[in-house]
Amino acid sequence: MEKYNKKAIFTKLDKFCHFSKKGDFLEITAWDNGEGFDVDICSNVPTRFQLTYGTFSAIKKAVKKLEE
């Protein structure tokens, strides 16, 4: 067994999304190996997914391209 402290960030979604309701939130937790992170979104449809930093970089570039 290993014991370690997790690096995470939490925010309420109502500050960012007008579709959110009271109590909805987003939490991102970095992987202990530093290669990616878990994303937990608590809203109408609770969602959890994992991304490597490489995949996240690709998503950011794709979204930027869509916004052009």
C-alpha positions in Angstrom: 0.0 0.0 0.0 1.0 3.5 -0.7 -0.2 6.7 1.0 0.0 10.0 -0.7 -1.7 13.4 -0.9 -3.8 14.1 -4.0 -3.5 17.3 -6.0 -7.0 18.4 -6.9 -9.1 21.5 -7.7 -12.9 22.0 -7.1 -15.3 24.6 -8.4 -19.1 25.1 -8.5 -20.5 25.1 -12.1 -23.0 27.9 -11.6 -20.2 30.4 -12.0 -19.5 29.1 -15.6 -22.7 27.5 -17.0 -26.2 29.0 -17.0 -27.6 25.4 -17.4 -26.2 24.3 -14.0 -28.2 24.2 -10.9 -27.3 24.7 -7.3 -24.9 22.1 -6.1 -23.4 21.2 -9.5 -19.6 21.0 -9.5 -16.5 20.1 -11.3 -13.5 18.4 -9.6 -10.2 17.6 -11.3 -7.6 15.3 -9.6 -4.1 14.9 -10.9 -2.7 11.3 -11.3 0.0 10.4 -8.8 2.3 9.5 -11.8 1.9 13.0 -13.3 0.7 11.7 -16.7 -2.9 12.9 -16.6 -6.0 13.6 -14.5 -9.5 12.5 -13.6 -12.4 14.8 -14.2 -15.6 14.5 -12.2 -18.6 16.6 -13.2 -21.6 16.5 -11.0 -24.6 17.9 -12.9 -27.8 16.6 -14.6 -25.8 13.7 -16.0 -22.9 12.9 -13.6 -19.8 12.2 -15.6 -16.3 10.9 -14.9 -13.5 10.5 -17.3 -9.7 10.3 -17.4 -7.3 12.1 -19.7 -3.6 12.0 -20.3 -2.0 15.4 -20.8 -1.4 14.5 -24.5 -5.1 13.8 -25.0 -6.0 17.0 -23.2 -3.6 19.0 -25.5 -5.3 17.5 -28.6 -8.8 18.4 -27.2 -7.7 22.0 -26.6 -6.3 22.3 -30.1 -9.4 20.9 -31.6 -11.7 23.3 -29.7 -9.5 26.2 -30.7 -9.8 25.2 -34.3 -13.6 24.9 -34.0 -13.8 28.4 -32.6 -11.9 29.9 -35.6 
